[in-house]
């Protein structure tokens, strides 16, 4: 499902989208659904707003914890001056509901959204 999601979303934009994933244990359907929702939101934001040439999606799921990183090489944004849109707010809420941590870093060379969820 993850590969299909990334391929489908990536095909709608000119950016090159790559996926690296590691699934070390069987993942509960609830966790899988949440991971897919987080990837959808983060990838959608990168494709629609970054104007980058590439977006890298990395998903590592294990019993120790889950990591999702979506990184683009776009123009970035000033997090102190930028109005936080619904996309980042949706991500923040979803991650907090899962007792996880969301980190967003942005500069003139791109934006990285990193999510850590407990295993």
N, CA, C and O atoms as a DFTB+ gen file, in Angstrom:
476 C
 N C O
     1  1       0.828      -1.204       0.000
     2  2       0.000       0.000       0.000
     3  2       0.864       1.256       0.000
     4  3       0.540       2.235      -0.673
     5  1       1.953       1.231       0.745
     6  2       2.841       2.394       0.820
     7  2       3.469       2.685      -0.549
     8  3       3.490       3.834      -0.989
     9  1       3.971       1.662      -1.209
    10  2       4.570       1.848      -2.533
    11  2       3.544       2.391      -3.524
    12  3       3.854       3.292      -4.304
    13  1       2.340       1.859      -3.500
    14  2       1.290       2.326      -4.408
    15  2       0.932       3.777      -4.129
    16  3       0.738       4.558      -5.062
    17  1       0.841       4.146      -2.860
    18  2       0.509       5.513      -2.483
    19  2       1.561       6.493      -3.004
    20  3       1.224       7.494      -3.636
    21  1       2.819       6.203      -2.739
    22  2       3.901       7.094      -3.150
    23  2       3.971       7.184      -4.677
    24  3       4.152       8.273      -5.222
    25  1       3.830       6.066      -5.362
    26  2       3.867       6.079      -6.830
    27  2       2.712       6.892      -7.401
    28  3       2.907       7.685      -8.322
    29  1       1.523       6.704      -6.867
    30  2       0.340       7.422      -7.359
    31  2       0.465       8.925      -7.127
    32  3       0.199       9.718      -8.030
    33  1       0.866       9.314      -5.929
    34  2       0.993      10.741      -5.629
    35  2       2.132      11.365      -6.429
    36  3       1.996      12.477      -6.937
    37  1       3.246      10.661      -6.542
    38  2       4.393      11.184      -7.269
    39  2       4.128      11.370      -8.752
    40  3       4.682      12.275      -9.375
    41  1       3.285      10.519      -9.322
    42  2       3.021      10.601     -10.759
    43  2       2.214      11.842     -11.141
    44  3       2.170      12.209     -12.315
    45  1       1.589      12.478     -10.185
    46  2       0.756      13.651     -10.465
    47  2       1.551      14.956     -10.472
    48  3       0.996      16.019     -10.749
    49  1       2.855      14.881     -10.168
    50  2       3.678      16.092     -10.066
    51  2       4.990      15.870     -10.816
    52  3       5.399      14.729     -11.029
    53  1       5.650      16.964     -11.217
    54  2       6.909      16.800     -11.951
    55  2       8.102      16.388     -11.089
    56  3       9.134      15.997     -11.633
    57  1       7.995      16.464      -9.787
    58  2       9.118      16.106      -8.909
    59  2       9.385      14.602      -8.960
    60  3       8.469      13.805      -9.163
    61  1      10.633      14.231      -8.775
    62  2      11.016      12.834      -8.666
    63  2      10.800      12.397      -7.221
    64  3      11.405      12.959      -6.308
    65  1       9.949      11.410      -7.007
    66  2       9.643      10.942      -5.654
    67  2      10.230       9.545      -5.482
    68  3       9.976       8.646      -6.284
    69  1      11.023       9.377      -4.415
    70  2      11.601       8.068      -4.127
    71  2      11.113       7.586      -2.767
    72  3      10.760       8.382      -1.897
    73  1      11.100       6.283      -2.607
    74  2      10.667       5.662      -1.355
    75  2      11.716       4.668      -0.907
    76  3      12.155       3.812      -1.677
    77  1      12.112       4.792       0.352
    78  2      12.955       3.796       1.001
    79  2      12.169       3.324       2.216
    80  3      11.688       4.136       3.006
    81  1      12.042       2.022       2.361
    82  2      11.288       1.547       3.521
    83  2      11.908       0.289       4.100
    84  3      12.608      -0.467       3.427
    85  1      11.621       0.103       5.369
    86  2      12.082      -1.059       6.106
    87  2      10.941      -1.502       7.003
    88  3      10.542      -0.783       7.920
    89  1      10.430      -2.664       6.737
    90  2       9.353      -3.215       7.563
    91  2       9.916      -4.447       8.257
    92  3      10.061      -5.510       7.653
    93  1      10.230      -4.281       9.541
    94  2      10.910      -5.350      10.255
    95  2       9.974      -6.308      10.988
    96  3      10.373      -7.421      11.333
    97  1       8.771      -5.898      11.220
    98  2       7.822      -6.749      11.931
    99  2       6.457      -6.594      11.273
   100  3       6.209      -5.592      10.602
   101  1       5.573      -7.562      11.453
   102  2       4.208      -7.338      10.967
   103  2       3.622      -6.111      11.668
   104  3       3.771      -5.944      12.878
   105  1       2.974      -5.279      10.913
   106  2       2.449      -4.026      11.443
   107  2       0.938      -4.133      11.573
   108  3       0.257      -4.580      10.650
   109  1       0.421      -3.722      12.716
   110  2      -1.021      -3.738      12.930
   111  2      -1.698      -2.825      11.908
   112  3      -1.127      -1.814      11.499
   113  1      -2.897      -3.180      11.504
   114  2      -3.641      -2.402      10.514
   115  2      -3.800      -0.962      10.955
   116  3      -3.690      -0.056      10.129
   117  1      -4.056      -0.720      12.243
   118  2      -4.212       0.638      12.750
   119  2      -2.940       1.446      12.516
   120  3      -3.005       2.584      12.052
   121  1      -1.775       0.861      12.837
   122  2      -0.496       1.551      12.647
   123  2      -0.261       1.799      11.166
   124  3       0.161       2.889      10.781
   125  1      -0.524       0.811      10.341
   126  2      -0.352       0.961       8.897
   127  2      -1.210       2.102       8.360
   128  3      -0.740       2.918       7.567
   129  1      -2.460       2.157       8.788
   130  2      -3.357       3.223       8.342
   131  2      -2.848       4.594       8.768
   132  3      -2.913       5.546       7.990
   133  1      -2.342       4.705       9.995
   134  2      -1.827       5.980      10.485
   135  2      -0.563       6.385       9.739
   136  3      -0.394       7.556       9.396
   137  1       0.322       5.434       9.486
   138  2       1.540       5.722       8.730
   139  2       1.178       6.209       7.330
   140  3       1.757       7.180       6.842
   141  1       0.233       5.549       6.688
   142  2      -0.195       5.972       5.353
   143  2      -0.792       7.376       5.376
   144  3      -0.551       8.162       4.460
   145  1      -1.553       7.695       6.390
   146  2      -2.139       9.037       6.501
   147  2      -1.058      10.093       6.703
   148  3      -1.133      11.177       6.126
   149  1      -0.055       9.782       7.517
   150  2       1.039      10.722       7.750
   151  2       1.846      10.930       6.469
   152  3       2.181      12.063       6.125
   153  1       2.159       9.851       5.765
   154  2       2.895       9.966       4.504
   155  2       2.080      10.761       3.485
   156  3       2.625      11.605       2.775
   157  1       0.789      10.496       3.413
   158  2      -0.073      11.228       2.476
   159  2      -0.014      12.721       2.740
   160  3       0.177      13.507       1.812
   161  1      -0.173      13.121       3.987
   162  2      -0.180      14.544       4.335
   163  2       1.179      15.185       4.079
   164  3       1.259      16.248       3.465
   165  1       2.237      14.551       4.542
   166  2       3.569      15.115       4.373
   167  2       4.005      15.183       2.921
   168  3       4.574      16.185       2.488
   169  1       3.743      14.125       2.168
   170  2       4.115      14.101       0.754
   171  2       3.289      15.100      -0.042
   172  3       3.810      15.769      -0.934
   173  1       2.020      15.203       0.273
   174  2       1.159      16.182      -0.397
   175  2       1.675      17.597      -0.179
   176  3       1.737      18.386      -1.121
   177  1       2.047      17.926       1.057
   178  2       2.597      19.249       1.352
   179  2       3.857      19.505       0.530
   180  3       4.002      20.571      -0.068
   181  1       4.768      18.532       0.499
   182  2       6.022      18.705      -0.232
   183  2       5.774      18.891      -1.724
   184  3       6.368      19.766      -2.352
   185  1       4.906      18.076      -2.284
   186  2       4.647      18.163      -3.719
   187  2       3.932      19.453      -4.104
   188  3       4.227      20.037      -5.147
   189  1       3.008      19.897      -3.282
   190  2       2.227      21.088      -3.616
   191  2       2.948      22.393      -3.337
   192  3       2.714      23.383      -4.032
   193  1       3.819      22.421      -2.339
   194  2       4.351      23.699      -1.886
   195  2       5.856      23.905      -2.068
   196  3       6.308      25.051      -2.078
   197  1       6.636      22.853      -2.208
   198  2       8.093      23.025      -2.169
   199  2       8.698      23.541      -3.463
   200  3       9.738      24.199      -3.438
   201  1       8.064      23.255      -4.593
   202  2       8.638      23.573      -5.914
   203  2      10.001      22.903      -6.080
   204  3      10.861      23.404      -6.805
   205  1      10.190      21.794      -5.419
   206  2      11.450      21.066      -5.497
   207  2      11.481      20.105      -6.665
   208  3      10.460      19.802      -7.282
   209  1      12.694      19.630      -6.952
   210  2      12.869      18.646      -8.018
   211  2      12.738      17.216      -7.508
   212  3      12.446      16.302      -8.278
   213  1      12.956      17.024      -6.206
   214  2      12.862      15.673      -5.675
   215  2      12.310      15.669      -4.251
   216  3      12.461      16.627      -3.493
   217  1      11.670      14.559      -3.925
   218  2      11.156      14.327      -2.581
   219  2      11.535      12.893      -2.212
   220  3      11.277      11.957      -2.969
   221  1      12.143      12.737      -1.052
   222  2      12.522      11.422      -0.564
   223  2      11.629      11.055       0.617
   224  3      11.517      11.813       1.581
   225  1      11.003       9.897       0.534
   226  2      10.163       9.392       1.607
   227  2      10.865       8.172       2.194
   228  3      11.189       7.226       1.476
   229  1      11.096       8.203       3.503
   230  2      11.736       7.083       4.191
   231  2      10.810       6.640       5.321
   232  3      10.372       7.453       6.135
   233  1      10.520       5.344       5.360
   234  2       9.649       4.792       6.391
   235  2      10.349       3.565       6.974
   236  3      10.677       2.616       6.263
   237  1      10.568       3.614       8.282
   238  2      11.158       2.474       8.986
   239  2      10.213       2.079      10.113
   240  3       9.962       2.855      11.036
   241  1       9.702       0.878      10.022
   242  2       8.779       0.379      11.038
   243  2       9.425      -0.808      11.732
   244  3       9.860      -1.756      11.079
   245  1       9.487      -0.752      13.055
   246  2      10.038      -1.865      13.821
   247  2       9.342      -1.912      15.171
   248  3       8.586      -1.006      15.524
   249  1       9.601      -2.967      15.914
   250  2       8.979      -3.057      17.237
   251  2       9.577      -2.044      18.201
   252  3       8.980      -1.762      19.241
   253  1      10.754      -1.484      17.877
   254  2      11.373      -0.464      18.736
   255  2      10.762       0.917      18.516
   256  3      10.854       1.777      19.393
   257  1      10.149       1.137      17.376
   258  2       9.553       2.430      17.067
   259  2       9.453       2.627      15.572
   260  3      10.033       1.867      14.797
   261  1       8.736       3.621      15.176
   262  2       8.494       3.883      13.764
   263  2       9.021       5.267      13.414
   264  3       8.816       6.232      14.150
   265  1       9.707       5.346      12.274
   266  2      10.237       6.627      11.805
   267  2       9.727       6.886      10.396
   268  3       9.729       5.997       9.545
   269  1       9.293       8.109      10.167
   270  2       8.854       8.542       8.847
   271  2       9.566       9.863       8.576
   272  3       9.497      10.791       9.382
   273  1      10.245       9.941       7.445
   274  2      10.929      11.177       7.070
   275  2      10.543      11.508       5.634
   276  3      10.625      10.663       4.743
   277  1      10.125      12.740       5.428
   278  2       9.799      13.229       4.095
   279  2      10.648      14.480       3.883
   280  3      10.479      15.485       4.574
   281  1      11.564      14.403       2.914
   282  2      12.517      15.485       2.686
   283  2      12.462      15.929       1.229
   284  3      12.510      15.103       0.318
   285  1      12.362      17.232       1.017
   286  2      12.369      17.768      -0.344
   287  2      13.540      18.722      -0.528
   288  3      14.151      19.170       0.442
   289  1      13.841      19.024      -1.778
   290  2      14.927      19.957      -2.091
   291  2      14.373      21.279      -2.627
   292  3      14.999      21.938      -3.457
   293  1      13.215      21.643      -2.147
   294  2      12.545      22.857      -2.613
   295  2      13.062      24.116      -1.957
   296  3      14.130      24.123      -1.345
   297  1      12.291      25.182      -2.093
   298  2      12.712      26.503      -1.620
   299  2      12.551      26.697      -0.122
   300  3      13.028      27.694       0.419
   301  1      11.896      25.776       0.557
   302  2      11.724      25.888       2.001
   303  2      10.831      27.046       2.386
   304  3      10.234      27.699       1.530
   305  1      10.746      27.294       3.670
   306  2       9.953      28.415       4.171
   307  2      10.495      28.834       5.524
   308  3      11.121      28.041       6.228
   309  1      10.253      30.074       5.877
   310  2      10.678      30.597       7.169
   311  2       9.618      30.209       8.190
   312  3       8.501      30.726       8.162
   313  1       9.963      29.317       9.070
   314  2       8.987      28.798      10.025
   315  2       8.543      29.845      11.030
   316  3       7.453      29.730      11.592
   317  1       9.367      30.876      11.273
   318  2       8.987      31.934      12.199
   319  2       7.999      32.908      11.584
   320  3       7.192      33.511      12.292
   321  1       8.060      33.062      10.264
   322  2       7.207      34.037       9.597
   323  2       6.053      33.411       8.844
   324  3       5.078      34.091       8.524
   325  1       6.150      32.131       8.559
   326  2       5.145      31.462       7.744
   327  2       3.909      31.136       8.570
   328  3       4.001      30.708       9.721
   329  1       2.769      31.344       7.964
   330  2       1.511      30.934       8.590
   331  2       1.439      29.410       8.517
   332  3       1.575      28.827       7.441
   333  1       1.231      28.795       9.624
   334  2       1.122      27.339       9.646
   335  2      -0.206      26.959       9.021
   336  3      -1.272      27.373       9.476
   337  1      -0.117      26.164       7.968
   338  2      -1.329      25.741       7.264
   339  2      -1.950      24.519       7.912
   340  3      -1.431      23.978       8.889
   341  1      -3.036      24.108       7.366
   342  2      -3.759      22.948       7.900
   343  2      -2.949      21.663       7.745
   344  3      -3.075      20.752       8.564
   345  1      -2.116      21.580       6.699
   346  2      -1.336      20.363       6.487
   347  2      -0.434      20.052       7.666
   348  3      -0.463      18.940       8.193
   349  1       0.362      21.019       8.083
   350  2       1.248      20.795       9.231
   351  2       0.456      20.634      10.521
   352  3       0.832      19.844      11.387
   353  1      -0.611      21.360      10.649
   354  2      -1.442      21.225      11.854
   355  2      -2.077      19.832      11.910
   356  3      -2.138      19.223      12.978
   357  1      -2.547      19.329      10.770
   358  2      -3.100      17.970      10.716
   359  2      -2.045      16.942      11.111
   360  3      -2.321      16.018      11.876
   361  1      -0.830      17.112      10.578
   362  2       0.262      16.202      10.936
   363  2       0.550      16.253      12.430
   364  3       0.658      15.218      13.088
   365  1       0.672      17.455      12.955
   366  2       0.984      17.628      14.374
   367  2      -0.074      16.923      15.241
   368  3       0.270      16.195      16.173
   369  1      -1.332      17.139      14.937
   370  2      -2.411      16.533      15.711
   371  2      -2.372      15.015      15.621
   372  3      -2.504      14.327      16.633
   373  1      -2.192      14.493      14.421
   374  2      -2.163      13.040      14.222
   375  2      -1.001      12.422      15.007
   376  3      -1.173      11.400      15.672
   377  1       0.179      13.042      14.931
   378  2       1.356      12.518      15.614
   379  2       1.183      12.604      17.131
   380  3       1.520      11.660      17.845
   381  1       0.663      13.721      17.625
   382  2       0.428      13.851      19.070
   383  2      -0.572      12.815      19.569
   384  3      -0.407      12.279      20.665
   385  1      -1.609      12.525      18.780
   386  2      -2.598      11.517      19.167
   387  2      -1.989      10.127      19.265
   388  3      -2.533       9.255      19.943
   389  1      -0.865       9.918      18.592
   390  2      -0.170       8.635      18.632
   391  2       1.002       8.653      19.614
   392  3       1.818       7.731      19.627
   393  1       1.084       9.705      20.437
   394  2       2.156       9.874      21.420
   395  2       3.527       9.932      20.753
   396  3       4.522       9.457      21.301
   397  1       3.559      10.521      19.565
   398  2       4.805      10.621      18.825
   399  2       5.387      12.018      18.865
   400  3       4.915      12.896      19.588
   401  1       6.435      12.199      18.058
   402  2       7.115      13.490      17.995
   403  2       7.260      13.898      16.531
   404  3       7.669      13.097      15.690
   405  1       6.922      15.143      16.238
   406  2       7.046      15.721      14.901
   407  2       8.117      16.795      14.938
   408  3       8.096      17.672      15.801
   409  1       9.061      16.728      13.994
   410  2      10.094      17.746      13.855
   411  2      10.073      18.234      12.416
   412  3      10.145      17.434      11.483
   413  1       9.975      19.547      12.236
   414  2      10.003      20.141      10.899
   415  2      11.174      21.098      10.846
   416  3      11.296      21.989      11.687
   417  1      12.040      20.915       9.854
   418  2      13.143      21.837       9.629
   419  2      13.051      22.328       8.193
   420  3      12.720      21.562       7.288
   421  1      13.343      23.601       7.988
   422  2      13.230      24.167       6.662
   423  2      14.277      25.241       6.452
   424  3      14.599      26.009       7.359
   425  1      14.805      25.280       5.234
   426  2      15.772      26.301       4.848
   427  2      15.605      26.549       3.352
   428  3      14.722      25.974       2.717
   429  1      16.436      27.385       2.808
   430  2      16.371      27.682       1.384
   431  2      16.715      26.499       0.503
   432  3      16.534      26.556      -0.713
   433  1      17.208      25.428       1.101
   434  2      17.560      24.244       0.310
   435  2      16.593      23.080       0.530
   436  3      16.858      21.967       0.076
   437  1      15.488      23.319       1.213
   438  2      14.486      22.264       1.354
   439  2      13.888      22.173       2.735
   440  3      14.259      22.896       3.659
   441  1      12.952      21.262       2.838
   442  2      12.217      21.042       4.087
   443  2      12.247      19.553       4.420
   444  3      12.134      18.702       3.537
   445  1      12.400      19.257       5.704
   446  2      12.356      17.876       6.179
   447  2      11.305      17.783       7.271
   448  3      11.303      18.561       8.225
   449  1      10.415      16.820       7.112
   450  2       9.403      16.493       8.110
   451  2       9.786      15.119       8.663
   452  3       9.835      14.135       7.926
   453  1      10.053      15.067       9.961
   454  2      10.445      13.813      10.595
   455  2       9.446      13.468      11.691
   456  3       9.102      14.306      12.525
   457  1       8.988      12.222      11.675
   458  2       8.018      11.743      12.646
   459  2       8.603      10.509      13.334
   460  3       9.108       9.594      12.684
   461  1       8.522      10.510      14.643
   462  2       8.902       9.344      15.426
   463  2       7.690       8.896      16.231
   464  3       7.076       9.685      16.949
   465  1       7.364       7.632      16.100
   466  2       6.218       7.060      16.814
   467  2       6.701       5.901      17.672
   468  3       7.623       5.186      17.282
   469  1       6.091       5.709      18.833
   470  2       6.482       4.555      19.658
   471  2       6.120       3.254      18.962
   472  3       5.187       3.204      18.159
   473  1       6.873       2.194      19.280
   474  2       6.662       0.868      18.670
   475  2       5.455       0.166      19.213
   476  3       5.152      -0.952      18.796
